Amino acid sequence: MPLPPIRMPAGISSSTSAILMERDTGTVLFEKNSDEQLPPASMTKVMTMLLIMEAIESGKIKWDDKVRTSERAASMGGSQIFLEQGEEMTVEELMKGIAIASANDASVAMAEHLAGSEEQFVHMMNERAKELGLKNTHFVNSNGLPGENHYSSAYDLAIMAKELLKYEKVTEFTSTYEDYLREDTDDKFWLVNTNKLVKFYPGVDGLKTGYTSKAKYCLTATANKNGMRVIAVIFGAPTSQDRNRQISEMLDYA
C-alpha cells in the first residue's frame, strides 16, 4: 500500500537535504536531495563512533583502556572537553565526550589510540565508507571540523547510523542528556547533550548533531517507538530550532 504524501514542515525548503529511513529494512520514507555531497560537520562522528564500537566488539580495545592525550588532540578547537596534553582518560570517558558533548579533542585522541595517527584513522573511515557502499562520502578528519574535500550526504549518513545502531550500547551514550567527566577532581566537567531532542522528544535516543558556519545546523537523529526504529537526517537548517522542528515532524510522520 503506498505511503500517504508526507506533510513536511513549512521550513523544510530552508534545509539543504534530508532523509527519513526505517532502520530494520532500510526503507526510505522521505528524501530531499539525499545524495547531495555536503559538509557533515560533527555528524562525521557517526563514523568515528562506529569504528570505536567495532574495535570494542572485536576485542581490539576495551572500555577501561587508558588513552593518553597527544599535543595534537589537545589543540583541537570547537566543541571539546578541554583535554590537556598527557592527560589520560578511559575509552568509555572519551566516548561519552564524543557522543554527548561532540568533543573534537576526544575524537582525535580516540583516532590516534585506535590507528596510531589521525591520518591512518581517516584512511580507516574512508575504507569503511567504501565497504558500506557509500558513494557520496569522503573524510579528511575524525571530528568534522571544516576541511577541503570533507563531505557526506543524507543517505550515506543514514546508512552509517543504521550500521552504528547494530551496537545497542551506543544509545546508552547518545541518549544521556547530562553527565560528568573528571568527577573526583577540581576540574569536574559537565557534559550536556548537543541533541536536545533526547530530552524533549519521546523515543529519541541519539545520534549526532553538527554545526559549522558552512554546514549550518545538521542532525542525524534516531527514535524507537512502538517497536519501530527510524533514522532522520537533516543538512543545512538555518537555526537549531528549525533543525529540531523539521526532525520532529519527520519523526511524527514515521
Helices and strands as residue ranges (DSSP letters): G 10-14, E 17-22, E 28-32, G 41-44, H 45-58, E 66-68, H 71-74, E 88-90, H 91-101, H 104-115, H 118-131, H 154-164, H 170-174, E 178-181, E 189-192, H 197-200, E 204-212, E 216-225, E 228-237, H 240-253
